[in-house]
Amino acid sequence: MTSAETEEKQPTVLEQMGGVSGMLYSSLPVVIFVIVNFATKNLMAAIISALVAAVVIGVALAIRKGTIQPAISAVFGVGIAAFIAYKTGEAKGFFLFGIWQSVVYGGAFLLSIILRWPLAGVIWTFLNGRDRSWRSDKATVRDYDIATFVWALVFFARFVVQRWLYEEDQVGWLAVARLGMGYPLMAIALVATVWAVRRADKRLKAAEEAREAETAAEEVLARTADDLLTPDMDELQRVVEKESRDKSRD
């Protein structure tokens, strides 16, 4: 199997995120929480409904993928959100974990730029099984810095808007912001990441081709020098025989 065929069979970023169905599934517990809370005015009923939805989705994903990891991931975030809502006794507490999670992620992405390990590049290469040769190219690191900064802006935008809605006790709009500023904004950040990846791949491929051409040229020069320094024994034998014949005639 060629490397090109292997590359074609690699999962896309959308597939790595669970595909369109995975994105929809992950949004359902939030929607169910808001709907049940609005309809019943009962926080516990909303919490239980969201948890049940998360468990059902987790089990469905586990059966489809053949591993329990999706189930754990599906339940974990909803479980923490439900626990905070239960402890605060307010429906808006369901969104508090996600709000502070956004500011932590945004800070991590900014810090990675300062440390010269832009997370957009680190995460992309990890997900796609690439090496870290891109870090030796300053222009590539700069491109990944830009993509990483876009991710940081996405997370900080989520924090600012949702924190304001939290303070205003706007539970319904919190759900809208949670969903509307989720995958749509992530899509923008992914576009920036793909832009950086394509530029990096093109630049690194050109550098690799230049190194291969240089190596090939050095091999040709080495063979030429070897030919010049190594005598042609057949030709030398003919010269000796000719000289011998010339001497015998004399």
Secondary structure, 3 states (H helix, E strand, C coil): CCHHHHHHCCCCHHHHCCHHHHHHHHHHHHHHHHHHHHHHCCHHHHHHHHHHHHHHHHHHHHHHHCCCHHHHHHHHHHHHHHHHHHHHCCHHHHHHHHHHHHHHHHHHHHHHHHCCCCHHHHHHHHHCCCCCHHHHCHHHHHHHHHHHHHHHHHHHHHHHHHHHHHHCCCHHHHHHHHHHCCHHHHHHHHHHHHHHHHHHHHHHHHHHHHHHHHHHHHHHHHHHHHHHHCCCHHHHHHHHHHHHHHHHHC
